Amino acid sequence: MACSQGFPTNSAACKPTGAGRRLAALCLAAACAFATASPALGQAIESDPLNPDPALRRSGSVVKNWIKRPDNNPERVKQFEAYFDGYYFPSLTRSDQVGLGDLGKLRYDLFRQYIDPASPQVRQQLVDKTYSFATRVISGRAPDKRTRRRYHNAVQYNAVLMLGSLTADGEAPLPKANNFLVQVLEFASAKRLPTHLQAGALVALGGQADKIGGLKPDAQQKMVNALAKATREASVASDAGPLTKDWVRRRAALALAEAAKTVKNPAVVSLLVKLVGDESLTLDSRAAVAASLEGLPLDAASGAPVAVLKLAGAIAADELEEANGFEELQINASGRRGASEFIDSVRYRFGREQGDLEYIREGLAARLTKLQEGLQAVEPAAGPQAASGPGIGREPSAEDE
């Protein structure tokens, strides 16, 4: 028996997330409590960063050299511990303007300058430290793991991305980090965690999707189920804007499509095809999902050819409407007050030099490129009738219904 998403009823995507749900060892109860205390969207974000010791910064160059060729010198070991625990990781919690601006670089340098070049033994220590730090920040805990602490949304988002970059052997995702990310996504899709954590989990898991084969089968299925659930409109916070909802569902679908190249599941293909025809998504997102079908097992029974052809018709109709609106705007706005008052489309803009109204072709080109990729993806499944299908060369007939 399958749930409404097409997945087995005993899968994580179909199970309820009530208080009695049994979680894996890395429970996110602390993160759920943090979510309920988070400020509403639009309100100022309070934060309680850790305080990095600036005096420890001078140890950076020594630590960089030591981690490549470590020894048992107790002073060097102590210096290594103090540098990361007292300076580097606390620096990743700063919420002032400079601190927030440095988050991405600090995350990048953590891997490029420390974790990647480290000797195997020290690398494992750094991976464990990074995992412990990131999960505490996401869960809203101080280093003692008991004291509550509120970190800036950007700090938490950055911590989620750190988990996504952790690997077990330099290639496969670190299993416990992947498990934690899947739980973050599941809780967020159940609206028990804020949207910025959901967004971070999608970006992180999207980066792991092509390496999902390095996980155990049960972990692969949990990840697929979580991504599938995140594609549903109901999985995004109700107070999120329409573009945010569209972005979340699109990112989930693209990650799911990439994972499905390794984890063979007909229900996933069926879900992706359904999303191609989902009118609650933007045409750009539907075109991107259509392009992601490349490399997946498709046949005529999947409905993919029909879905992509209908999408082509919808795109053509939308672009015709935009073009007509542009021409009408040029005529009606002539000699009247600022034409900007009439513009409600991202396809129009004013030229920088003469102020003439211009039609933006870049968006159309990107949309059509994705559509072309989608058509190429479903062509093998369409068979010999593809060239004369609905919307290509003729009007649809009653036989097409």
N, C-alpha and C positions, 0 to 999 in steps of 0.2 A: 504494500500500500504506500502511496506517495502523498506528500502534502501539496498544498496549492502551488508551491514553487517547483514541483516536479522532483523533489528529493525525497529519499526514504523518510518515513515518519520518525525513525529513531536517530536521524542525523541532527547535528547541532543547529542546522538552519531551520529546523521545524520544531525543536523543543522550546517550551515556554521558558522565560527567564525569570520566573517568580522566585520568592524567597526560598523555596524548597529545592531549587535547582542545585544539583551537585556539581561543584566546580573542580577543576584540576588543582594540583598542588599550589600553583602560584595564583592564589585567589586575589581578586581585585576589590575586595570589600572596602579597603581603605580608599581606593580611587572612587568608588561609588559615593562614599561619604563626602569626599572632597567635592564631587560634582554637585551635590545638593546644596553645598555651601557656596558654590561659585556665583559671582554676580551675574545678573541678567545681561544679555547682549546690549551693548550701547553704554553700559555703565563703566565708570572708571575701574580699572583692574588694580586691586590691592596686591601687593607682593611682599614677601618676607625673605629676601635673599640671604644666602650665607655670606660671611665676610671673608674674602680671600686675604691672606697675609702677604702684603706686597714685598716684605723682606725675603720671602721664599722664591720670588720670581728669579732672583739671581742664580738659583740652582739649576735653571732650565738647561743650559748648555752642558753642564756636568751630567745631569740625568740622561740627556739624549745620548751621550757617549757611553754611559754605563749600561743602559738597557741593551745595547748591541753586543757588548762584551762584559757581562756581569761577573762580579766576583763575590766572595763571601765576607768582604769587609763590612763589619756591622755599621760603620759610620755611613758608608755609601747606601746600604740598605735602608737605614733610617732616613737618609736624605731623600731617597726615592719615595718612600712612603709619605714623608712630610710634604714634598712638592705637590703630589697629586691630591692628597687628602686636605692639605691646608691651603693650597693655592689654585691649582689648575681646575679641579672640579668645582670648588666654590665660585670661581670666575665664570663658570657656565650657568650661574643662577642670578647674576646681576640683572637688575631691571631698570637701571638708569639708561639714558640715551646711548652712551658709549658702550655700555655692557651689552645692550640688545643688539647694537650694530656689530659687535664682535662675535656673536654666537655662532654664525655660520663658519667663520674662519677658525675659531677654536675647535669646532667639531671636525672640520676638515684636517686641521693640523694634528689633532689627537690620533687620527689614523695614519696620516702620511708620515709624520715625524716621530711617532712613538710606537703605536701598536704594530704597524706593518714591518718596520725594520728591527723590531725587538727579537731577541733570542727566544726560542720556543718556550722556555720556562717563564721568562719575564712577560712574554706575550700573553700567556695564560693568566698571569696575575692581573695584567692590565685589562684584559677582556672581562675578568670577574669584577674588577673595580668599576669598570664602565657600566656593566650590567646592574650592579648594585646601586650605583649612583642614579642611573636613568630610571630604574623602577621606583626608587624612593621619590624622585622628583615628580613622576607621573602620579604616584599615589599620595603626594602631599605630605611627605614625612621628612623629618630632620634626620641627620646621620645616626642618631640613636635609635631610629626606626619606631620610636614611640611618640615623640613629640609631634603635634600637628604643625604643618607649615604650609603657607599658601605661596606658590610660585607664580610668576607671570605666565600668561598663556603662551607667549613666544618661547619662554624657557621650557615649558612642558612640551611644546611642539618639537623643539630642538632635541629634547631628550628622547622622544619617540623615534626621531630619525636616527639617533645614535644607536638605538636597539636594532633598527633595520640594517645597519651597516656591520653589525657584529657577525662574525663567521666562526665556524668551528675549526676549519682547517685552511682558511684563506679563500674558500670557495662557497661551500654549502652554508646556509644560514645557521646560526647558533640555535639549536633546538629550543632551549629555554627562552631565548629572546623572541623567537617566532611564536612560541606558545603564548607569551605575554601579549604580544601584538595582536594575535588572533582574539584573545580575551578582551582587549581594549576595544577592538572593532565590534565584537559581539555586544558588549555592554553599551557602546555608543549607539549602535543600531537599534538597541532596545530603549534608547533615549535615557539611559542611566549615567551617561558620561557626556561632557560637552562636545560641541561640534569640532573644536580645534583639535581634540584628541582623535576624533574620528578621521579628520582630514590627514593628520600625521600618520595614523595607522595605515591608511590607504596608500599614501606615498611610500611608506616603508615596506609594506607588503607587496606593493607594485614592483619595487626594486628587487624583491626576492622571488617574484613569480617565475622567472626563467631559470631559477635554481631550485625550484620546489622538489625536483627529483632527488636532491640530497637529503630530504627529510624522510622519516619513516612513513609508511602508508597511512597510518591513522592521523598523523600530523598533517599530511597532504590533504586528506579529506576534510579535516577541521578547517583548514585554511580556505579551501574551495567553498565550503558551506558558509563561512563567515562572509566571504566576498559576495557570494550569491545573495545573501540576505541584505547586504548593503546596497544592492542594485534596486531594491524596492523603494518606491516613493515614500512609503510609511516609515522607512528606516532613518530618515533625516529629521532633525529637530523641527518642530512645527513653527518655531519663531525664526528659522533660517530663511533667508531670501530665496527667490526662485532660482537665481543664478548659482547660489551656493548648493541648493538641492540638486541642480542639474550637474554641477561639477562633481559632487560626491558620487552620484550614481554612475556618471561617466567613468570616473577613475576606478570605481569598483568593477565595472564591466570590462574595462581594458585589462586590468590585472587578472580578472577571471579568465579572459580569453587567452592570455599568455600562459596561465597555469594549466589551462585545459589542453595545451599542446603536449603536456607531459602526463597529466592525470586524465585519462580517457573516461568521459562520462557523457552519455547522450543527453542527459537532462541539462547539462551545462550548455551544450550547443543549442538545445531547444530554447533555453532561457535567453541566450544571446540573440537568437533570431527574433524572439518575441520583442526584445528591446529595440531592434531595428525598426519595428513598426509601432513602437510606443509613442503616441502623440503627446504624452506628458513630458517627453524629453525634447530638447531643441533639435532642429534639423542638423546642426553641426555635430551634436553628440551622437545622433542616430547614424550619421555618415561615418563618424569615427568608429562606432561599434561595428558597422558593416565592414569597414576596412580591416578590423581585427579578426574577422572570420577567416582570413587567409591562413592556411595551414591546418585548419580544423576539418574533421571528417564530415563532409556535407554530402547529401544526396537530394534528389527531387522531393522525397518525402519529408525532408526537414523543413520545407517551406521557405528556405533561404532565398532562392531565386525570385519568388513572388514578392517577398518582403523587400528585397533590395530594389526591384523594379518599381514597386509602389513608392518607395522612398525617392527614387529618381523623379517620378511624376510629381511628388509633393515639393521637391526642391525646384523643379521647373516652374511650377505654379507660384511658388513663393518669390522666386527671382523675377518672374513676369510682373507680379504685383509691385515689387520694389521698384522695378524699372519704370512702370507706369506712374507710380507715385512720385518718382524723381522728376519725370517730365512735367507732370501736373504742377509740382512745386515750383519748377523753373518758370512756368507760365504765370501761375497765380500770384507768386511772390514778387513778380517784377513791378517795380515802382511802388511797392507797399512797404510797410515797416519791416524791420529786420527779418530775413528769411529764417533765422535760427529759431524763431517762435513756432515755425511750422514743422521743424525737423523732429521726427520721433524714430528715426532709423539709424543704425550704426553704419549704413551704407552711404550716407551723405556727409560731406564736410565742405568747408570753405577753403579755396585755394589761398596759399599764404601771400602771394604777391598781389593779385588783382581782386581777391575776394569773391571770385566766381565759385558757384556751387559745383562740387565735383562728386562723381560717383566712385566709391571706393571699390576697386576690383580685387584687392588682396583677399578679402573675406570670401568672395565668390570663388576665386581660384583655389583657396584652401579647401572649401567645401566640395568643389567638383573633383579635386584630387582624391579626397577620401572616398567620394562616391565611386570614382573610377576604380580605386583599389577594391572596394566592396564588390563591384560588378565583376572584376577579374577573379575575386575569391569564389564567387558562386557560379562562375561560368561552367566549370566541369560538372556541377550538379544540375545545371539547367538543361543540358542535352542539346540536340539539334534545333529545338524550337526557340532557343534563347534569342537568336537574331530577329525573330518576328514576334517576340513576346509583347505583352501589354506595355504601351508607352514607348516602344521602339519600332518605328516604321508603320504602325497602324493603330487604329482605335481598338480598345478592348471589345470583345464580342461576348455574347451570352455564354459561349462555350468556355470563356475564361473564368466565369463565376464558379 
